């Protein structure tokens, strides 16, 4: 038996005015998804418990079969693991976005323009992170380059009054708003606010940003820290589900979860973490993994989520269509040619509506296809409303893989 998950990050949405009040999933031409959904277990699932923030770390842990109430300890340590950074028990990892703030106002009156600094290239960002580490790094605090705008700061025994550092605001949650009320507060907040201000003073005049401004691009003129956490411990996939797994993603967070779960992280050249990623390369990597003997492959595609954050409904539609034709179709064709049993789960981790440009905790649509046990789901297409109409809702999303994909009593 082969098992495949295609995780379409942030794919589900709300009706969008410019799409004739349809969702991107409803607008997208995705014949393979729609056809499989008609013959699958189809419904909705809750990936983010009410008491947790709807972060991709929490939601992807749930989809991968790990109870987020137990294992969700912040995304940053997972990203650090993916980057090959060793963390001691005293270390706290922070996600360190390079962001675009408005330029004219006093610092605390500035507006969060873009949480991704125009999806800055990794090469440009590396120069900025190196400059920050040289100026702001200490014996106990260092900055590390990740991918695009997504980086990491590790601080040993950081200032953490009442663990307030674990509740820092997420920059994609207040796009277009002033940063004043979103900056760290309290006694230790002064230390972190000063770090933000000093980063702005360094980055705003850095040659990389001066060149970006001259080219009409958004500067990465400040850092923003969030989702702090300590080193996690996950049971391995083989231990938990009895299968040998591989993970394919351009995003350090997802690779980090895979590494912690003892899954093989597979690098794909040209995988960018946006809607222009190397879709075909990811499909080929999954096929190669199956041929190498891996029973379970988890493919994560960030494109729909980034389009949601940027408010780009048309691009989100394109991302969904390309996932259908360039990822799902070739892998299904390969699996069919092998003549063996397989199951495919397709779902988002959380909605990222283009209207609000951030994550929500609404239940997400899913379908689980079993080529040995096709069932009439009574859905016409794979959309949010069609999935909801089935009446099936997996209230504990982390149980879906264990109980239904792997038929595992401990799932």
JOSULMO-V243498 format. One record per run of one state. SS is the DSSP state (alpha for helix, beta for strand, coil for the rest). FROM is the first residue (numbers start at 1). LEN is the number of residues. Records with the same first field share a line. If there is no record, write none. Layout:
SS: FROM-LEN / FROM-LEN
This chain:
coil: 1-1 / 9-7 / 20-2 / 23-1 / 28-3 / 38-3 / 46-10 / 64-4 / 72-4 / 83-8 / 102-5 / 110-1 / 115-7 / 137-4 / 148-2 / 157-4 / 168-3 / 174-4 / 179-1 / 183-6 / 204-3 / 215-7 / 230-7 / 242-3 / 249-3 / 261-3 / 267-12 / 292-4 / 302-1 / 311-2 / 339-3 / 348-3 / 354-4 / 361-3 / 371-13 / 390-3 / 395-4 / 406-6
beta: 2-7 / 16-1 / 22-1 / 41-5 / 91-11 / 111-4 / 141-7 / 150-7 / 178-1 / 222-8 / 245-4 / 264-3 / 296-6 / 342-6 / 351-3 / 358-3 / 364-7 / 393-2
alpha: 17-3 / 24-4 / 31-7 / 56-8 / 68-4 / 76-7 / 107-3 / 122-15 / 161-7 / 171-3 / 180-3 / 189-15 / 207-8 / 237-5 / 252-9 / 279-13 / 303-8 / 313-26 / 384-6 / 399-7
